[in-house]
């Protein structure tokens, strides 16, 4: 078990900021990964074209997505 001399206290607000920052970094990395993948880039381009043509469906919440897929 760690003694006091081997541990530190981190304020909750700092921990929250670190967590949110990490989440943003993960989003950026996922985007870069998608852009580096040729199939992913093609999916993005198709989606942009569909959006420009108005060929998209909007839903509210995960229930709407599940209903759309079924």
Beta strands, then each sheet from edge to edge (+ up, - down):
end
